[in-house]
Amino acid sequence: MSLVVITGSAGLVGSEAARHFGELGLDVVGIDNDMRRVFFGEAASTAWNVGRLRDSLGKGYRHYDVDVRDREALVRIFGRYGRAIRCVIHTAAQPSHDWAALQPVTDFDINAVGTLNLLEATRVYAPDAVFIFTSTNKVYGDAPNRLPFVEQATRFEIADHHQYVNGIPEDMSIDESLHSLFGASKVAADILVQEYGRYFGLHTACFRCGTLTGPQHSAAELHGFLAYVMQCTLSDTPYTVHGYLGKQVRDVIHSKDLVRAFHAFFDKPRAAEVYIMGGGRESNCSVLEAIELSQRIAGKVLRWTYAERNRRGDHIWWIGDLSKFRAHYPRWQLEYDVPRILTEMVEANRDRWKPCATKASVIS
């Protein structure tokens, strides 16, 4: 028996990874206790996705309703499967800046201590397994905001003479910037993943992602920018743009493209790697551009308003440079861009996102 352990297995990336690796013939052990419902309310629950995984993967999927903070429970799971574990994909997290500020201890326990629990269980029981961590561009804090920007009609852009014109690479400093408490807890987890690779020789990788999305995204007010714009458009829910004139830019990657990158690393693992991962120059948009595209693709008008104050530490512009990962894994390519992602969202969720009364949104 060979298997993959996936935390956050009912979430956007976790469920995509479960289906992908399950179709490769690996058994899947999913760890998910639906904390997204706790963070963002009943509408953001991922419980519906557990049923879909069981239906699609059958006996190849075993689910554990376990919290990554529960060290003893993780030890029991890893002890049970031991060296049959070929890969650990850690996607479980508390993902919101705003929520972290309300409960910083809980945020740190989930993001940092939970990651440590998984790394240690891997080291003890499955030291040959590949460990993949879904990190974030928020480890750089607001340092990207110090770059020279040019205001255009619908977006901010970096000055065309700058060294980062093709995107921000891994070597941007994470020091001397405002991270948010969420960003700080993810920095701690990111460094731990690197250190277990360097110090203990584990095959580990941190994928520092931009905006992750896809049709299975349980988008919420405080997290899930692109999916929530489309959800609000389809459901006639008011949307609020916060600051920067709506011209703040995000690169966007489909969960399928991200999981195919995981697969590439799994096939040819390295130790203590860090990769910028996102849509890069091929798949990105500003908030204003996302609204315009969503309206055009959905055939509906989004009711949105503008709030002058931006979210503290929010990025004005983030486009990642994917050059390092592509140099290591040249056969991997992006298959999705923003219009294709939004079109797929409409096709998959038109019934699920029927008009209903919900609160206004913020960009994450």
C-alpha positions as CSV (number, residue, x, y, z in Angstrom):
1,M,0.0,0.0,0.0
2,S,1.2,3.5,-0.9
3,L,-0.6,6.6,0.2
4,V,-0.7,10.4,0.4
5,V,-1.7,12.3,3.5
6,I,-3.6,15.5,2.8
7,T,-4.5,18.1,5.4
8,G,-7.4,20.4,4.6
9,S,-8.5,17.6,2.3
10,A,-12.1,19.1,1.9
11,G,-10.8,22.5,0.9
12,L,-10.0,24.0,-2.5
13,V,-6.4,22.8,-2.9
14,G,-6.7,19.7,-0.6
15,S,-9.7,18.2,-2.5
16,E,-8.1,18.9,-5.8
17,A,-4.9,17.1,-4.6
18,A,-7.0,14.2,-3.2
19,R,-8.6,13.6,-6.6
20,H,-5.4,14.1,-8.5
21,F,-3.2,11.7,-6.4
22,G,-6.1,9.3,-6.0
23,E,-6.3,9.0,-9.8
24,L,-2.6,8.2,-9.8
25,G,-3.4,5.1,-7.8
26,L,-2.4,6.3,-4.4
27,D,-4.7,5.8,-1.4
28,V,-5.6,9.1,0.1
29,V,-5.8,9.8,3.9
30,G,-7.7,13.1,4.3
31,I,-7.4,15.2,7.5
32,D,-10.0,17.9,7.8
33,N,-12.3,19.0,10.6
34,D,-14.1,21.8,8.7
35,M,-12.5,24.7,10.5
36,R,-13.4,26.9,7.6
37,R,-16.9,26.9,8.9
38,V,-15.6,28.1,12.3
39,F,-13.6,30.9,10.6
40,F,-16.1,32.2,8.1
41,G,-19.6,30.8,9.0
42,E,-21.9,28.0,7.8
43,A,-21.8,29.2,4.2
44,A,-18.1,28.6,4.0
45,S,-18.3,25.0,5.3
46,T,-16.4,22.4,3.2
47,A,-18.3,19.4,4.6
48,W,-20.1,19.0,1.2
49,N,-16.8,18.3,-0.4
50,V,-16.0,15.3,1.9
51,G,-19.0,13.5,0.4
52,R,-17.8,14.3,-3.1
53,L,-14.4,12.8,-2.3
54,R,-15.9,9.7,-0.9
55,D,-18.1,9.3,-4.0
56,S,-15.3,9.8,-6.5
57,L,-12.5,7.9,-4.7
58,G,-14.5,5.3,-3.0
59,K,-12.5,3.0,-0.7
60,G,-9.3,4.8,-1.8
61,Y,-10.3,7.7,0.4
62,R,-10.2,7.6,4.2
63,H,-11.3,10.7,6.1
64,Y,-10.2,11.7,9.6
65,D,-12.1,14.5,11.3
66,V,-8.9,15.7,13.1
67,D,-7.4,19.1,13.9
68,V,-3.8,19.7,13.0
69,R,-3.3,21.1,16.5
70,D,-4.1,17.6,17.9
71,R,-0.6,16.2,18.1
72,E,-1.6,12.8,19.7
73,A,-4.2,12.2,17.0
74,L,-1.7,12.9,14.2
75,V,0.8,10.6,15.8
76,R,-1.8,7.8,15.8
77,I,-2.6,8.4,12.1
78,F,1.1,8.6,11.0
79,G,2.0,5.7,13.3
80,R,-0.7,3.6,11.7
81,Y,0.5,4.1,8.1
82,G,4.2,4.7,8.7
83,R,6.5,4.3,5.7
84,A,3.5,3.5,3.4
85,I,3.1,7.3,3.4
86,R,4.8,8.6,0.2
87,C,3.7,12.2,0.4
88,V,2.3,14.7,2.8
89,I,0.5,17.7,1.3
90,H,-0.3,20.3,4.0
91,T,-3.0,22.7,2.9
92,A,-4.8,23.1,6.2
93,A,-4.6,26.7,7.5
94,Q,-6.3,29.7,9.1
95,P,-6.1,31.9,6.0
96,S,-7.5,35.3,7.0
97,H,-5.6,38.4,8.1
98,D,-8.7,39.8,9.8
99,W,-9.5,36.6,11.7
100,A,-5.9,36.2,12.8
101,A,-6.1,39.7,14.4
102,L,-9.1,38.6,16.4
103,Q,-7.6,35.4,17.6
104,P,-3.8,35.5,17.2
105,V,-3.1,32.5,19.5
106,T,-5.5,30.3,17.6
107,D,-4.1,31.5,14.3
108,F,-0.5,30.7,15.4
109,D,-1.4,27.3,16.8
110,I,-3.1,26.2,13.6
111,N,-0.6,27.7,11.1
112,A,2.7,27.3,12.9
113,V,2.3,24.7,15.6
114,G,0.1,22.5,13.4
115,T,2.8,22.5,10.7
116,L,5.4,21.6,13.3
117,N,3.2,18.7,14.4
118,L,3.0,17.4,10.9
119,L,6.7,17.8,10.2
120,E,7.6,15.9,13.3
121,A,5.2,13.1,12.6
122,T,6.6,12.8,9.1
123,R,10.2,12.8,10.4
124,V,9.5,10.1,13.0
125,Y,7.1,7.8,11.0
126,A,7.6,8.5,7.3
127,P,11.1,10.1,6.8
128,D,11.2,9.2,3.1
129,A,8.0,10.9,2.3
130,V,7.8,14.1,0.3
131,F,6.4,17.0,2.4
132,I,4.7,19.8,0.4
133,F,3.5,22.9,2.2
134,T,1.1,25.5,0.8
135,S,2.7,28.7,1.9
136,T,1.7,32.2,0.9
137,N,3.1,35.4,-0.7
138,K,2.1,37.1,2.6
139,V,5.4,35.9,4.1
140,Y,6.9,39.0,2.4
141,G,4.5,41.3,4.3
142,D,3.9,44.6,2.7
143,A,7.4,44.9,1.3
144,P,6.0,44.7,-2.3
145,N,4.3,48.0,-1.7
146,R,7.6,49.7,-1.7
147,L,8.1,48.9,-5.4
148,P,7.8,51.7,-7.9
149,F,4.3,51.6,-9.4
150,V,2.6,53.3,-12.3
151,E,-1.1,53.9,-12.1
152,Q,-3.0,52.8,-15.2
153,A,-6.7,53.0,-16.1
154,T,-7.7,49.8,-14.4
155,R,-4.7,48.7,-12.4
156,F,-1.3,49.5,-10.9
157,E,1.7,48.2,-12.7
158,I,5.3,48.0,-11.8
159,A,7.7,50.4,-13.6
160,D,8.9,48.8,-16.8
161,H,12.5,49.4,-16.0
162,H,12.4,47.5,-12.7
163,Q,14.2,44.2,-12.1
164,Y,10.9,42.7,-10.9
165,V,9.0,43.6,-14.1
166,N,8.4,39.8,-14.8
167,G,7.3,39.2,-11.3
168,I,8.6,39.1,-7.7
169,P,11.1,36.2,-7.1
170,E,11.8,34.2,-4.0
171,D,14.7,36.4,-2.9
172,M,12.7,39.4,-1.9
173,S,13.4,40.0,1.8
174,I,10.8,38.9,4.4
175,D,12.3,41.3,7.0
176,E,11.3,44.8,8.0
177,S,7.8,44.7,6.7
178,L,4.3,44.6,8.1
179,H,3.1,41.0,7.8
180,S,-0.2,40.8,9.7
181,L,-0.4,38.1,12.3
182,F,-1.5,35.7,9.7
183,G,1.6,36.5,7.6
184,A,3.8,36.0,10.7
185,S,2.3,32.6,11.5
186,K,2.8,31.5,7.9
187,V,6.4,32.7,8.0
188,A,7.0,30.6,11.1
189,A,5.6,27.5,9.3
190,D,7.5,28.3,6.1
191,I,10.8,28.5,7.9
192,L,10.0,25.2,9.8
193,V,9.4,23.4,6.6
194,Q,12.7,24.6,5.2
195,E,14.6,23.7,8.4
196,Y,13.2,20.2,8.4
197,G,14.6,19.8,4.9
198,R,18.0,21.3,5.7
199,Y,18.5,19.9,9.2
200,F,16.9,16.5,8.9
201,G,17.2,16.0,5.2
202,L,13.5,15.6,4.5
203,H,12.2,16.3,1.0
204,T,10.3,19.5,1.7
205,A,9.0,22.4,-0.4
206,C,7.2,25.6,0.4
207,F,5.0,26.9,-2.4
208,R,4.5,30.6,-1.8
209,C,1.2,31.1,-3.5
210,G,-0.7,34.2,-4.7
211,T,-4.4,33.9,-5.1
212,L,-5.6,30.3,-5.2
213,T,-9.0,29.6,-6.8
214,G,-11.2,27.2,-8.7
215,P,-14.8,26.1,-9.0
216,Q,-14.8,24.1,-5.7
217,H,-13.7,27.2,-3.7
218,S,-15.9,27.8,-0.6
219,A,-15.4,31.5,-0.9
220,A,-16.2,33.8,2.0
221,E,-16.3,37.4,3.0
222,L,-12.8,37.3,4.5
223,H,-11.1,34.9,2.1
224,G,-11.3,33.9,-1.5
225,F,-11.1,37.0,-3.6
226,L,-11.8,35.9,-7.2
227,A,-14.4,33.2,-6.4
228,Y,-16.2,35.6,-4.1
229,V,-16.4,38.4,-6.8
230,M,-18.1,35.8,-9.1
231,Q,-20.2,34.5,-6.2
232,C,-21.5,38.0,-5.4
233,T,-22.1,38.7,-9.1
234,L,-24.2,35.5,-9.6
235,S,-26.0,35.8,-6.2
236,D,-26.8,39.5,-6.4
237,T,-24.8,40.1,-3.2
238,P,-23.3,43.6,-2.7
239,Y,-19.5,43.7,-2.9
240,T,-17.2,46.3,-1.3
241,V,-13.8,47.1,-2.7
242,H,-11.4,48.3,-0.1
243,G,-8.8,50.9,-1.0
244,Y,-6.2,51.5,-3.8
245,L,-9.1,52.6,-6.1
246,G,-9.8,48.9,-6.9
247,K,-6.6,48.8,-8.9
248,Q,-4.7,46.4,-6.6
249,V,-3.4,43.5,-8.7
250,R,-3.3,39.8,-7.8
251,D,-1.9,36.9,-9.8
252,V,-4.3,33.9,-9.8
253,I,-3.7,30.2,-10.1
254,H,-6.2,27.4,-10.6
255,S,-6.0,24.7,-8.0
256,K,-5.5,22.1,-10.8
257,D,-2.4,24.0,-12.0
258,L,-1.1,24.2,-8.5
259,V,-1.6,20.5,-7.8
260,R,0.1,19.6,-11.1
261,A,3.1,21.5,-9.7
262,F,2.9,19.5,-6.5
263,H,2.9,16.3,-8.7
264,A,6.1,17.5,-10.5
265,F,7.9,18.0,-7.2
266,F,6.6,14.7,-5.9
267,D,8.1,12.9,-8.9
268,K,11.5,14.6,-8.5
269,P,11.7,15.9,-5.0
270,R,14.4,18.2,-3.6
271,A,15.2,19.3,0.0
272,A,14.3,22.6,1.6
273,E,13.0,24.2,-1.6
274,V,11.1,27.5,-1.8
275,Y,9.0,28.3,-4.9
276,I,7.0,31.3,-5.8
277,M,3.8,29.9,-7.3
278,G,0.8,31.6,-8.9
279,G,-0.5,32.8,-12.2
280,G,2.5,35.0,-12.9
281,R,2.4,37.2,-15.9
282,E,0.0,34.8,-17.6
283,S,-2.9,34.9,-15.2
284,N,-3.5,38.0,-13.1
285,C,-6.1,40.8,-12.7
286,S,-6.9,43.9,-10.6
287,V,-10.1,44.1,-8.6
288,L,-11.7,46.3,-11.2
289,E,-10.7,43.9,-13.9
290,A,-12.1,41.0,-12.0
291,I,-15.4,42.8,-11.6
292,E,-15.6,43.6,-15.3
293,L,-14.8,40.1,-16.3
294,S,-17.2,38.5,-13.9
295,Q,-20.1,40.7,-15.1
296,R,-19.3,40.0,-18.7
297,I,-19.0,36.2,-18.2
298,A,-22.0,35.9,-15.9
299,G,-24.1,38.2,-17.9
300,K,-25.1,40.1,-14.7
301,V,-24.3,43.4,-13.0
302,L,-22.4,43.3,-9.7
303,R,-23.6,45.8,-7.1
304,W,-20.4,47.1,-5.7
305,T,-19.3,50.1,-3.6
306,Y,-15.9,51.6,-2.8
307,A,-14.4,52.1,0.7
308,E,-11.5,54.5,0.8
309,R,-9.5,52.7,3.5
310,N,-7.4,49.7,2.3
311,R,-6.9,46.7,4.5
312,R,-3.8,47.1,6.6
313,G,-0.7,45.5,5.0
314,D,-2.7,44.7,1.8
315,H,-0.6,44.3,-1.4
316,I,-0.9,47.0,-4.0
317,W,0.5,44.7,-6.6
318,W,1.5,41.0,-6.6
319,I,2.6,39.1,-9.6
320,G,5.0,36.3,-8.9
321,D,8.0,35.2,-10.9
322,L,7.7,31.5,-11.7
323,S,11.1,31.2,-13.2
324,K,12.8,29.1,-10.5
325,F,10.1,26.4,-10.5
326,R,10.0,26.3,-14.3
327,A,13.8,25.9,-14.4
328,H,13.6,22.9,-12.0
329,Y,10.5,21.5,-13.7
330,P,10.4,22.7,-17.3
331,R,7.5,20.3,-18.4
332,W,5.1,22.1,-16.0
333,Q,3.0,24.9,-17.6
334,L,-0.1,26.8,-16.6
335,E,-3.3,25.7,-18.3
336,Y,-5.7,28.3,-16.9
337,D,-5.9,32.1,-17.0
338,V,-8.4,34.4,-15.3
339,P,-11.1,34.4,-18.0
340,R,-11.0,30.6,-18.2
341,I,-11.2,30.3,-14.4
342,L,-14.2,32.6,-14.1
343,T,-16.0,30.8,-17.0
344,E,-15.5,27.5,-15.2
345,M,-16.8,28.9,-12.0
346,V,-20.0,30.0,-13.6
347,E,-20.6,26.7,-15.3
348,A,-20.0,24.8,-12.1
349,N,-21.8,27.1,-9.6
350,R,-24.7,28.8,-11.3
351,D,-27.2,26.8,-9.3
352,R,-25.2,26.8,-6.1
353,W,-24.7,30.6,-6.2
354,K,-28.3,31.6,-6.8
355,P,-29.4,35.0,-5.6
356,C,-29.5,35.3,-1.8
357,A,-29.0,38.0,0.8
358,T,-25.5,38.0,2.2
359,K,-23.1,40.6,3.5
360,A,-20.7,42.7,1.5
361,S,-17.2,41.3,0.8
362,V,-13.6,42.4,1.2
363,I,-10.6,41.3,-1.0
364,S,-8.2,38.9,0.5
